[in-house]
Amino acid sequence: MLDRIADKWSLLVIALLEEKTLRFGELSREIDGISKRMLTVTLRNLERDGLVRRTVYPEVPPRVEYELTSLGRTLLGTTQALVTWSEEHQEEIARAREAFETAAH
């Protein structure tokens, strides 16, 4: 479970679904750098684990929406803290990585 919850795509999906139900295209636009295949895999895994609910509406074309389940909502505090920490420290981490690469060569 830690592998699933701690991967960056799952964290971002959970954080985005905190406030509202979203369609696949909306999630895809909001998550910079995720491929459609990776988003599909991430959503399926979260659904399989009972964290995300997928609802298909019988329309033409079909409308599919994703929302957090009550179990998924129990992760919000934890995931939001990780996302916030990552955003606040991304420049510092980038500098550390650059310094490491420079020292390694």
N, C-alpha and C positions, 0 to 999 in steps of 0.2 A: 504493500500500500504506500509506503514512503516513496518508492520510485515513481508511482503514479502521481501522487499529490505534489511531490517536490519538483517534478519536471516543469520547465518554464512555460510550456504551452498550457498545461493543466491549470497552473496558477493563474495565468492570464484569463483563461476561459471562466474559471470560477469567479474571479474578480469582476469580470464584465457582466456576468449573470447575477451579480449581487442585487442590482437595482431593478432589473426588468428582464422579461422574456425577449430573446433575440432569435432572428432567423440566421441560417447558415451564412448568407451573404453579408449580413451585418457583422457577424463575428469575424468573418474573413477580412473585411475592410478595417476593423478596429485593431486587429492583431498584426502588426507590422512584421513582415518576413515569414509568415507561416504559409506553407503551401496548402492547396485545397486537400491534397491527400493526407497531410499531417493533421489538418484540422478535423478531417473525417475520422481518422484513427483516434485522435484525442477525445472527440465527442463520444465515439463508440465505447472507448474504455471507461470514460466517466459515467456513461449510461449503464454499462455492465456492472459497475461497482455501486450503483444506486445513488450516485451523486448528482446526476443530471437526468431530467425527464425530457424525452423527445415526443412531441405531439405532431401527428400528421393529419392535416385537414383535407377531406375529400373534395378538393376543388380542382379546377383545370386552369393553369397548372397547379399541381399539389403544393400546398403551403406547409412547411415544416418549421416548427419553433422549438427552441430549447430553453429550459428553465432549471434552476436549482431545485432539488428535492429538499425535504426537511433535513435529511441527513447531510446533504451538500451544504446547507446553510450553517450547520454546526462548524464548518471549516472556515467560515468567513473571517473571523478575527485572526486566525493563524495565517491564512493566505494573504490577507491584506497587510499584515505586519511584514511578511517576506517581500511582497511587491513594493511596499513603501521603502523598506531598507534597501532593496536593489536599486530603486530609482534614486534615492539619496546618495548612494555610494558608487554609482556606475562610473563616474569620472575618476574617482580615487582608485577603483579597481583597474580601470584601463591604464592609468599611470603605473600601477604596480606591475601589471602584465608587461608593459613596454620596458620597464626597468629590468624585469626578469629576463626578457628576451635579449636585451642589450648585454647584460652580464653573462648570459649563457653563450654568447658568440664571441 
